[in-house]
Amino acid sequence: MAAAARSSAVFKRAASTAAQVLRHQNFSSAAAAAADIHRPGDFYCDDSEGEESAVYQHTLKFQRPSTIKQHQLLHNSVSLIGKIDYPFKRVNTKNGSFGVYTLLSVSGSSQSRSSFKVMLKMWDEMAEVSMEHLKSNDLVYVWGHLGSYIKTDEEW
């Protein structure tokens, strides 16, 4: 009960102070300074109007962004449409896995003369199907992991 009486007194004092400032605003040289005083209704608004409160906007502006945990298998991927440059070549592996590779020539459009090349590697069943059905100049769609490597003089 005592806490309710104290909070009531605090609100009454705050309201009377705000009223005094507003009364003296027209007669004081500090009218510009009084315009900067925030009234209790300044920070909140009715949600039905579709506007957000200033406090909510401030919180959104300065809140810490969500953290994305790094996954060890996280990697970039790419989707490309291009032409196979030359017949597939077999990949020699130490563990005996079956793989093939070729270069994929990708251009911006069918009329574009500029293009870039991407090494295309396939393994196991995909490698077998590709060797059986694809040939040079076939137009293919590929999607997969995009990696980089350093090419030595001994390669190609």
N, C-alpha and C positions, 0 to 999 in steps of 0.2 A: 504494500500500500504506500509506503514511504517512497519507494522508487518511482511509482506512478506519479506521485505529487511532485517529486523533483523533476522528472522529465516534462511534466506539464508546465512547470515554472520556466524551464529552459526554453521550451517552444514559445511561451508567451513573451519572454525577453527578446528572443530572436525576431519574433513578429513585430514587436514594438520598435526595435532598432531599425528594421527594414522600413517600417512606416515612417519613422523620423527622417530617414535618409530620403525617402520619396517626397516628403513634405518640404524639405529644405533644398531639394534638387532645383526648383525653379528660382530660389533666392540665393543660391550659393555659387561661388566661382568654381566649386568642385563638381559642377554638374556633369562634366565629362568623365570624371573619376567615378561618380556614382553610377554612370551608365554601365560600367564594367562589373558592378556587383551582380552576382548570380542569385536569382530568386529560386526558391525550392522547386518550382515547376519547370525551370530552365533545363534540368538534366533528364527529365522524364517526359514521355509523350504517350499518347494513346496508340497501342499497336494496331488498332483498326484503321488508322490513317496510312499504314504502310511505311512509316518512318521509324528509324531506330533511335534510341536515346543517345545522347552525347557520351554518356558513361560507357554504353555498349560499344559505340564506335571507337572510343579511346582504347578500350580493352582489346578489341580486335586489332587495332593498329599496333599495339605494343606487346601483344602476347607472343610467347615463344612458339616458333613453328613446330609442327609435329616432326618427330625424329623417325627417319627411315633406317632400320637396321640393315647392315650390309650382309648379304648372303654370299657365301663362298661361291655358289654356282651362278650368281648374278652376272649376266653378260649382255652385251647389246645384240640386236638382231637386225636383219635387213630383209626386205622383199624387193626382188629385181625381176625384170623381164629383159631377156637378151638372147643373142645368138651364140651357139656353140662354135668356137673358133676352129678347133681341130679334133680329130678322133680322141677318145679317152685313152689315157695311158694308165697302166697298172701301178699301184703304190706298193713298194716293197716295205714290209713291216717285220719287226723282230718277232712279234708274237703270232704271226701267220694270219692276221685279219685281212680280209679282202677289201681293197679300196681302189678307186680310180680317181683321176683328176683331169681337168682340161681348163681352158680359159673361156670365160663368158664375156662377150663383147656387149656392153650396155650403152645405148644412146638415149638422148632425151626424147626423140620422136623418130618416126620412120623416115622423115625428110632430113633429119639432122646429120651432118657429116662428122661432127665431133662425137667421140665415144670414149669410154674408159673400160679397162679390162679388170676382171676379178677372177682370181683362181677359184675354181669350183671343185671341191673334194666331196666324194660320196663313199659310204662304207656299207659293207655287208649286202643286204637284200636290195637297197636302193642302188648300189653300185652295179649289181648284176642286172637289174631291170634297165638301168640307163645304158649299159654297154650293149644290151640286146636290142633296144628300141630307138636310141638316139644316134644321130650322125651329125657331121659338120653342117653348119648353117641352119639347123633346126632352131626355131624360136621357142624358148622355154621360160616358165615362171619358176623362180626359186625363192625359198625362204629359209633362213637359218642364221647361225651364229656368224658374226663378222669379226674376224681377227686380223692381226697384222703380223708381219714377219720381215726379216731382213734377208734379201736375196744375195747370195754369194755369187762370185764369178763362175764357179764351177757348175752352178745350176743353169740350165737352159742354154 
